[in-house]
Amino acid sequence: MEKPATSGQFVSLDHHFLIAMPGLLDSAFARSLVYICKHTPDGAMGLRVDHSLDVTLRELFLQLHLPCNGALADRLLLAGGPVRSEWGFVLHPQTQRKWQSTLDIADGVALTASRDIIEALATGTEAPEQSLVALGYAGWGAGQLEQELRANAWLTVPGEPALLFDEPPEHRTRTVAARIGVDLAKLSASVGHA
């Protein structure tokens, strides 16, 4: 259980989900679910994990001139966020293999942003058994996410690998919200402060 922060004390939201509240008007994040990969006093980085693009891994592999593994070819890429939408990111369980650029997020979850993991997915050789491939990411500058949280733009939910890797993208937001007893259909767009 996390200790609540005292005034002015930074609390990292690494390995947490952010559920957009109905009042969040930013079109890139309206009704979205973002998984926070890294959160420091200098800012935050995450991936939207609830919205698939109309682009398959096959198309990505062909664009990168890679062979196409039939097992993953028809899987859709995720729209990870509006920042650097040409960059690929792979969320996956931690593995024994060392990739060129990996961030261990939490026990059971890692983020890799290097070509070697895409090549492994394309060939099926030493590829992670489970993965989410996203284009782009969501980024916040220093204090920006904290300001949005104070404005009630997001609900926070501790991360769970099963919610990332076992739940279909179209059901993730509802399932994550249910983990904290929230029915998204009953949330109001109006906010207030006591």
Backbone torsions as a table, in degrees:
resi	resn	phi	psi	omega
1	MET	NA	133.2	-179.5
2	GLU	-78.1	143.2	174.3
3	LYS	-79.9	135.7	176.7
4	PRO	-65.5	148.2	179.8
5	ALA	-78.3	141.5	171.0
6	THR	-85.9	164.9	-177.2
7	SER	-52.0	126.3	177.8
8	GLY	84.4	-7.8	-179.2
9	GLN	-87.8	129.0	-180.0
10	PHE	-77.5	135.0	174.5
11	VAL	-125.4	120.1	-179.2
12	SER	-73.8	141.3	175.4
13	LEU	-105.9	23.9	172.0
14	ASP	-50.2	141.0	176.1
15	HIS	59.3	41.7	173.4
16	HIS	-126.8	153.9	170.6
17	PHE	-95.9	146.7	169.5
18	LEU	-114.5	124.9	175.5
19	ILE	-104.5	122.9	180.0
20	ALA	-67.0	130.6	175.2
21	MET	-76.7	155.8	-177.9
22	PRO	-57.5	-26.4	-179.1
23	GLY	-78.8	-6.7	179.4
24	LEU	-72.1	113.5	-172.7
25	LEU	-93.8	-9.8	179.0
26	ASP	-60.9	115.4	-173.9
27	SER	-61.6	-26.6	179.1
28	ALA	-70.2	-21.4	-174.5
29	PHE	-125.0	1.5	179.0
30	ALA	-56.7	130.2	179.4
31	ARG	53.9	40.0	-176.4
32	SER	-107.6	166.6	173.9
33	LEU	-126.6	119.6	-178.7
34	VAL	-115.8	135.6	175.0
35	TYR	-100.6	122.5	-178.2
36	ILE	-83.9	119.5	179.9
37	CYS	-90.5	-37.4	-178.3
38	LYS	-149.7	130.8	179.2
39	HIS	-141.2	118.0	179.1
40	THR	-131.9	173.2	175.0
41	PRO	-60.0	-19.2	-179.9
42	ASP	-84.9	-9.0	179.3
43	GLY	146.0	-172.2	-177.2
44	ALA	-141.7	154.1	177.8
45	MET	-138.0	134.2	178.4
46	GLY	-151.4	176.9	178.4
47	LEU	-125.3	135.2	171.4
48	ARG	-72.3	127.7	-172.9
49	VAL	-120.3	18.1	-177.5
50	ASP	-119.6	-0.6	-172.9
51	HIS	-129.0	114.7	178.5
52	SER	-86.8	145.5	172.5
53	LEU	-86.1	167.7	173.3
54	ASP	-90.0	43.4	-179.6
55	VAL	-130.6	129.2	-179.6
56	THR	-94.9	163.8	173.8
57	LEU	-60.5	-34.6	177.8
58	ARG	-55.4	-46.1	-180.0
59	GLU	-63.7	-39.8	177.3
60	LEU	-63.9	-47.0	-180.0
61	PHE	-59.7	-43.8	179.9
62	LEU	-63.6	-41.5	179.4
63	GLN	-62.8	-32.2	179.7
64	LEU	-91.7	6.2	179.6
65	HIS	58.8	45.0	178.8
66	LEU	-111.9	153.6	174.4
67	PRO	-63.7	162.1	-175.1
68	CYS	-115.9	111.0	176.2
69	ASN	-73.1	120.3	-178.0
70	GLY	-59.5	-30.1	-176.4
71	ALA	-65.1	-32.2	-176.5
72	LEU	-110.5	-4.9	-168.7
73	ALA	-54.8	-38.5	-174.7
74	ASP	-92.9	1.3	178.3
75	ARG	-68.3	137.2	-180.0
76	LEU	-83.6	145.5	173.7
77	LEU	-77.3	153.9	175.6
78	LEU	-93.9	149.6	171.2
79	ALA	-85.9	93.9	-173.5
80	GLY	-69.2	-25.0	179.4
81	GLY	156.9	172.7	-173.9
82	PRO	-81.2	-10.1	-177.9
83	VAL	-89.7	130.0	177.4
84	ARG	50.3	53.7	-174.9
85	SER	-65.4	-6.4	175.5
86	GLU	-91.7	-6.6	179.8
87	TRP	-89.6	141.5	177.7
88	GLY	-100.8	141.4	178.5
89	PHE	-132.6	138.8	180.0
90	VAL	-122.3	116.0	170.4
91	LEU	-88.2	134.6	-177.2
92	HIS	-157.9	160.7	172.4
93	PRO	-62.5	151.2	176.0
94	GLN	-60.1	140.9	-178.1
95	THR	-128.1	165.2	175.6
96	GLN	-71.8	-29.1	-179.4
97	ARG	-69.0	140.5	176.8
98	LYS	-97.6	119.9	177.6
99	TRP	-92.9	165.4	-176.7
100	GLN	-65.0	-33.9	-175.8
101	SER	-143.9	89.5	-177.1
102	THR	-125.3	138.4	173.5
103	LEU	-112.6	117.8	173.3
104	ASP	-78.7	116.8	-174.7
105	ILE	-88.1	-49.7	-177.7
106	ALA	-158.2	171.5	177.3
107	ASP	-57.8	113.7	177.5
108	GLY	99.1	-4.6	-178.3
109	VAL	-138.0	133.4	176.5
110	ALA	-137.1	159.5	177.2
111	LEU	-124.0	125.8	178.0
112	THR	-121.3	137.2	-178.5
113	ALA	-131.3	51.1	178.9
114	SER	-135.2	155.7	-175.4
115	ARG	-61.7	-29.6	-175.3
116	ASP	-60.7	-34.4	179.3
117	ILE	-74.3	-33.4	176.2
118	ILE	-65.3	-41.0	176.6
119	GLU	-62.5	-40.1	178.6
120	ALA	-64.9	-40.1	177.3
121	LEU	-65.4	-38.7	-179.1
122	ALA	-65.3	-41.1	-176.6
123	THR	-91.9	-18.8	-175.8
124	GLY	79.5	7.5	-178.2
125	THR	-93.0	117.1	179.3
126	GLU	57.9	23.4	179.2
127	ALA	-77.3	149.5	174.2
128	PRO	-60.0	143.7	-179.6
129	GLU	-65.7	-32.6	178.4
130	GLN	-125.0	145.2	177.9
131	SER	-164.8	155.8	170.1
132	LEU	-123.8	126.6	180.0
133	VAL	-109.6	124.5	-177.0
134	ALA	-125.8	149.4	171.6
135	LEU	-107.1	126.9	-179.3
136	GLY	83.3	169.9	178.4
137	TYR	-147.4	168.0	175.1
138	ALA	-101.0	131.5	-178.8
139	GLY	-132.6	145.8	177.8
140	TRP	-129.2	139.6	174.9
141	GLY	-79.1	178.0	-179.4
142	ALA	-54.8	123.8	176.8
143	GLY	78.6	-10.7	-176.0
144	GLN	-66.4	-47.2	179.6
145	LEU	-64.5	-41.6	179.5
146	GLU	-60.6	-38.9	177.5
147	GLN	-64.8	-42.8	178.5
148	GLU	-64.3	-37.4	177.9
149	LEU	-65.7	-41.6	177.7
150	ARG	-64.1	-29.2	179.1
151	ALA	-85.0	7.7	179.4
152	ASN	61.5	35.1	178.3
153	ALA	-80.7	-21.4	-174.1
154	TRP	-138.0	147.2	163.9
155	LEU	-98.3	143.5	177.4
156	THR	-110.3	139.9	-179.4
157	VAL	-138.0	129.1	177.0
158	PRO	-55.3	141.7	-178.3
159	GLY	-75.1	153.7	174.7
160	GLU	-141.6	127.4	179.4
161	PRO	-54.5	-38.0	-178.4
162	ALA	-61.7	-34.8	179.2
163	LEU	-69.1	-28.9	176.9
164	LEU	-77.8	-47.8	-166.9
165	PHE	-99.0	-20.0	-176.5
166	ASP	-105.8	-15.5	-175.6
167	GLU	-100.2	132.3	177.3
168	PRO	-63.2	146.8	-177.0
169	PRO	-52.5	-40.3	-176.0
170	GLU	-70.0	-14.0	179.0
171	HIS	-107.6	-8.8	-172.9
172	ARG	-59.6	-46.9	-175.5
173	THR	-60.2	-48.6	-179.3
174	ARG	-62.8	-41.5	-178.9
175	THR	-68.0	-42.1	178.1
176	VAL	-63.8	-43.9	178.7
177	ALA	-61.0	-40.5	179.9
178	ALA	-62.6	-27.5	178.4
179	ARG	-60.3	-27.5	178.5
180	ILE	-110.0	16.4	175.0
181	GLY	76.3	25.3	-177.6
182	VAL	-106.2	129.9	171.9
183	ASP	-99.3	109.4	-174.8
184	LEU	-59.3	-29.1	180.0
185	ALA	-66.6	-19.1	-177.2
186	LYS	-100.3	4.3	178.9
187	LEU	-80.6	140.6	179.0
188	SER	-96.5	148.4	176.1
189	ALA	-77.5	-15.0	178.9
190	SER	-81.9	140.4	177.5
191	VAL	-122.7	156.5	177.1
192	GLY	-148.7	163.7	178.6
193	HIS	-128.2	130.2	179.6
194	ALA	-82.0	NA	NA
